């Protein structure tokens, strides 16, 4: 078990980031938001970028306080982190993390534990979803996507005993961004719960992604069990309907990301920001300046 270290209140001086709008033009007209107090920096001190996946997996974390199964398979569960009580943050949305890993069972929920810990230390109720992936019985298309949707529906409809928040934000990284956007567009709930979505290095168009070279693109073809040319109808179903997203959506991508290029954000039609110097795993390491940018957005967006 990773060693626990309690957080302390440390003020982060975040540089003002210039952003790009969804039409690709630079914008610097928004008023600069004051940097919020960050409550995770004792556990996750600042590190340089880029960071590796192994560096994220080696981080300490606080264990979840609840595991909830949304299906009968041992991989169909979500874990919950209770927030640190911080004045002025009682109305923050509950965060639902969908971890990445190229849809493959070589990558599991443990990669999200530092991210979940840091967000809970900053006042968020946090869930992280595990799901059957490619290589698991029932995983691949469409089972993986069906798992994520079922998990989201379970969380938003049965969490009244844990918190009173009506707002939820699905936070998906990489392939988890693809799965999170799919779930947000298709989630079936009759409640008045608000569900927004944020993609960090998210794959928004699996068809174009699977046509590219690279190991993760090859795993996209394994996930779909074919190429876009051989099974175009399935790829059309697997592409998130970005016009049908239930709530607000925003995309972040790094200018130095070689796994998910900026085109997945800039060509999506959704509002986005390209963070200069950010690489693929910087988003999920709470010690990076890139994570600080994400945290600032989560704490200050209306």
N, C-alpha and C positions, 0 to 999 in steps of 0.2 A: 504494500500500500504506500502510495506516495506520502511524504511527510507533509503535514499541514503547517502552514505559517499564517498567522493572523495578519490581516491587512491594516493599514493605517491611512489616514486622510493625508494625501499629498496633492498639491496643486500642480497640474501639468500645464506647461506653457506650450500650447499647440500653435504652430505657425498657421497663418491663414492660407488655406488651400485654394488655388484657382480651380474652377470646375469647368466642364464642358457640358453644354446643353445637348438635348437629344438630336439636334440638327448638326452637331459637330462644331459649333462656333464656341470660342472661348468667352466666358462670362465672368466678370469680377464685380458685378453691380450689387450683389446681395450684401446686406450689412454683416460685418464679421460678428459671429456669435461669441460671447465670452466663453472661455474654456471652463467646462464644469469641473468640479472637484472629482478626482479619480481615487477610488478606494481599493485599487488592486496592486499598486506599484510596489508594496513591500514584498508581496509574493512573486511579482513579475517585474523586476527592474528592467530599465531600458536596455535594449540590445540593438546591434546594428542590423542592417538589412543587406541582402536577402537572408531569410532563414530557411533551413531545410525541413523536410517532413520529419526526419528523425529528431531534430531539435524540439519540435512541437511534442512528439510522443514522449520525450524525456522530461517534460516539465512536471512539476508538482501540481496537485489539484486537490480540491475538497470533494469528498464523495457525495453523491446524491443522497437525498433522504428518503426517496420513494422510488420504487420500480413498479410500473403499471403495464400489464400485458393487454394488448388490444386484439390479440388473436391466439390461436392454440399452439402455434409454433414457438419454440424457445427463442427465436430471433425476433419475434413480433412484440417488442416492448419499447417503452419510453421511460427515461429517468428524469427526476424532478429535483431542482435545487431551489431552496428557499432563499428569499432575498435578505441581505443585510438591511436593517431598517435605517434609512437615511432621510432626514428632514427634507420635505419638498418633493420626494420621489414616490409617494404612495400611489400615484396614478399612472405610473409607467406601464406600457403594455407588457403582457407576458410574452416572452420570446420562445419560439419553437425552432430549435436548431435541426437542420437536416444535413448531416455530415456528407462530405464528398468521398472520393476514392474510385472514380472512373466506373461506378456501378458494380465494382468487383468485390467479392468476399475476401480479397486480400487486405482490405482496409475496413476497419471497424469503428464503432462508436467511441472508443477510447481517445481517438484524435480530437474529439470535441470537448473533452473534460476540462482542459485549461480555459477554453473559451467560455464554457458554461460557468465555471468557477468565477472568472473575472466579471462576467455580466451579473452574476448573483451578488458579488461583493459590491457592485455599484447600484444595487437596489432593484434589480429585475427578478421577477419570477421566471425561471428558465426550465424548459424541457429540452431534452435531446432524444431523437428518435433513432432506434435501431430497426433494421429491416432486412428481409431476405434479398441478397444480391446475386449477381451472376456467379454461378458455381454452387449456390445453395439450392436445395430442392424447393421448387416453387419460385425461385428468383429469376432475374432476367425480365424481359418484356413479356406480358404486362404486369407480372406479379410484384416486382419491386415497386412500381408506381402505385399499384393498388394498396400495398402495405403502407406507404407514406400517407396516402389519402385517408385510409382507415385510421391511422394513428392520429392524424390531425383532427378528424371528426370526433374521435374518442376524447381527445384532450379538451377541445373547446366545449364539448357538451356535458362533461362530467367532472369539471374541476371546481365547481362552486364551493366544495368543502375546503379547498385550499386557498382560494382568493376570490375577491369580488370583481376583478378586472373583466370588463367586457371586450377590451381590445387585445388582440393577439397579433404578433408579427412573426411570420415565418421567415427565418434567416437561413438561407441555403448557400452552401459553399461548393463551387465547382459542379460536379455531377449532382450534388445535393441541391444546388441552385436550380438545375433543370427539374428535379423531382419536386422541389418546393413550389416552383411556378406551376407545374402541372396540378399539384394538389390545390393550390389557391384558386385555380380556374375551375376546378371540378368539385370542390368540397361541397358536401350535401348537409346542410344544417338549416333548420327552420327558426333558429334563434336569431336574436338581433345582435349577435356578437360580430364585432368588426374584425376582419382579417386582412392585414396588409402583408406585403411581401418585399423582402430585400434580397437581392442576389449579389453575392460577393464572388467575383471570378466565376460567375454562373454561365452555364451553357444554355443559351436561350433557343438555339436552333440546332437540334441534334442531327438533322440531315446534312447541313453544311459541315458540321463538326466531324461526322463519320466519314466524310469524303476526304478529309485531310490525312496527312501522314502523322506519325507519332504514336507512341504506345497507348496513350489514353484514347485517341481516336480509334485505334484498333480494338480497344476494349469496348468502345461504343458499338462497334459492329458485332462484337461478341454478345453484348447486352441485347441487341436487337435481333440476333441470330440471322444476320444477313446484311447485305449492303443496301444503300438507298436505291440503287438501280434494280436490285432483285426483289425487294419488298417495299415499293414506294408507299403503298397504302398504310402499312404499319408505321412507317416513319411519319407520315402525315398525322396519324393518331398520336404519336409520341411527341410531336412538337407542341409545346404549350401554346394554347390559344391566348395570346397576350392581350387581346381585346376583351376577353371574358374574365380577367382577374377580378376577384371579389372586391378588393379595396385598392388602396394606393400601392404603387410599386416603384422601386428605385433600384438601380444597378450600380455597383462599384466594380471597377476593374483596374488593374495595375499596368502602367506603361511598360514594365519589364517582364510581364507574364508570358512565358513561352509555352505554357500548357493550354491556357484559354486566352486567346488573343483578344485585343480590344474590340475587334469587329463584332464579337458576340454581344457587346453592349451597344456599340455605336450603330449597328444595323438593326437593332431590335425594335425601334420606335418608342421605347420606354425612356423616361428621364434617367440620366446616368451621370456619373463622374468618373473620369480617368485620373487616378492618383499617380502623380509623377514619381518614378523610382520604385513603385510597389511591385513585388513579385507574387507568385501564386500562393505561397503558404504564409506570407506576412500577415494576412487577414486573421488567421486563427492562432497567432502567437501574441498573447497579451502584452508582451514587452516591446512591441514594435511601434514606431510612429504611425504605421498604417492602421494598426488596431486602434490607436488613439483617435484617428480620424473617424473610424467607424463608430466608436463609442460616443464621440462628440455628436455625431449625427443622430444616434439613437436617443441621446439624452435631451437634445434640443429641438428635434423635429416635432411639429405640433401633432 
